[in-house]
Amino acid sequence: MITEKNRATSPAVLTMVALNGLFLFGNGLFMLVVPSAWYHFVPGVTHTGPFNQHFIRDIGLIQMFLGAAFGIGMIRPASRLELWAAATSWLIAHAVLHLWEVAVGICSPSVIARDFPAVTLPALIGIALTAWAWRSRPSKVRHAEQSVAADGGHDWFLGPQALRCPAAAELWR
C-alpha cells in the first residue's frame, strides 16, 4: 500500500533525477554553445560522420528539453509521470537505435560499452524514474483508473484526460 510517507521523494530518486536532468541539460547546452568542441570531446562521435553544427545543435535542443522535463517533473509532481514518460520514450528510442546499429553491422560491438554512460544509462534511469512516478501517483487517480478499466472503458487510449472528463470517457465505451 502506498502511503503519504512512502510516496515522499527518496534520496535515490532525487539522485537519479539530478543525474539525468543535469547531464542531459548540460550536454545539450554544450552541444548548442560549442558544437565543434562537443564533436571532438565526446568519444566516438567523430566516427559517426562529418561535423555538422546545425545537426549537433538540433540534438542539443532535444537534450536540453529532456533534461528540463526531468527537472520540472521533480518540482511539479502533478505532471511528473507524463514529463518523465515522454522524455524516457525518446531516450529509449535513442538507445535502441544505437543497439540496432550494432546489430546490423554499422558499428562494432565495442561501441555498446563506450556509449553506455551517455546513451543507455540515461534511458535506464528514465525507466526507473517513470516506474517510480507510476507507482507513486496519488491513490485517487489509481482508483479512478481501476474503476474505469473495470467498467470496460478504454482509458488506455485517453489516459489521464478521461479521468478529468467523464463525458469524453463515455465516447469510448
Long-range contacts (C-beta under 8 A, 24 or more apart in sequence): 2-135, 2-136, 2-139, 7-136, 7-138, 9-74, 13-129, 13-132, 14-74, 16-125, 16-128, 16-129, 17-70, 17-71, 17-73, 17-74, 17-129, 19-125, 20-66, 20-67, 20-70, 20-122, 20-125, 20-126, 20-129, 21-67, 21-68, 21-70, 21-71, 21-74, 22-67, 23-67, 23-118, 23-122, 24-63, 24-64, 24-66, 24-67, 24-70, 24-87, 24-122, 25-63, 25-64, 25-66, 25-67, 25-68, 25-71, 26-67, 27-60, 27-63, 27-67, 27-118, 28-59, 28-60, 28-61, 28-62, 28-63, 28-64, 28-65, 28-66, 28-67, 29-60, 29-64, 30-60, 31-56, 31-57, 31-59, 31-60, 31-63, 32-57, 32-60, 32-61, 32-64, 35-60, 42-118, 43-114, 44-111, 44-114, 44-115, 62-90, 66-90, 66-91, 70-126, 70-129, 73-129, 73-133, 80-133, 81-130, 81-133, 81-134, 81-137, 82-160, 84-126, 84-129, 84-130, 84-133, 85-130, 85-133, 87-126, 88-123, 88-126, 88-127, 88-129, 88-130, 91-122, 91-123, 91-126, 92-123, 92-126, 92-127, 94-119, 94-123, 95-119, 95-120, 95-123
